[in-house]
Amino acid sequence: MNQAYKRVYRNKGASGVDGVSVEELKNHLRKHKDELCAKIRKRNYQPAPALRVEIPKENGKTRKLGIPTVVDRVIQQAINQVLSPIFEKQFSDYSYGFRPRRSCEMAITKALEYLNDGYEWVVDIDLERFFDTVHHDKLVRIISHTKDGDVMSLIRKYLVSGVMIQGNYEDTPIGTPQGGNLSTLLSNIMLNELDQELEGRGLRFVRYADDRLIFFKSEKAAIECLLPLQRLSRRNLD
């Protein structure tokens, strides 16, 4: 928890629905740390709804972000610090987004290697509204193979903790809101199944977040794989 606090403090960021700022977080935790840890251990802790904000995108649309309270950011970061080393061992070598010691530049370099090797036909699978459509039951089922019930209970609470939009509460029966300290790890866990399937079929690909490029040596091979890949993508998320 102390390591998680330091990470959240370094990252700064806006306050959540309770208005507690990053600067106020240290004193808040000093007063409530024991109570907070006891609630988590007894499965009595209830996360606050995330504050929904919309960020403009280059295409004119908006990206929906959920800003958790600073306390929830600390708890999510603590969960991330435990889960990340476990799942890093399972993730594909061709996944580059939001992982330790990996970057967008590395994904570009790998893509250029494929192109230089003659794989010049590319199928681009960009899952529309991926973060908004993640199925909670499937995600929890994947994680449950690795961690215990206490952690699973807490993660599920975060998934369904809802959002506040202009003062009004909305449920989150599906999806994992972008903006939380857990969202990128959970998305990588969810998308790893398809990564492993593609590797098993010997396909050449790179993935950054929810954008995946698959490389072929001929137009015919790319077209023949297009529809099966689309079906495979949806099947792995349903």
Beta strands, then each sheet from edge to edge (+ up, - down):
strand 1: 50-56
strand 2: 62-67
strand 3: 121-126
strand 4: 163-165
strand 5: 168-170
strand 6: 204-208
strand 7: 211-216
sheet 1: 2+ 1- 4- 5+
sheet 2: 3+ 7- 6+
end
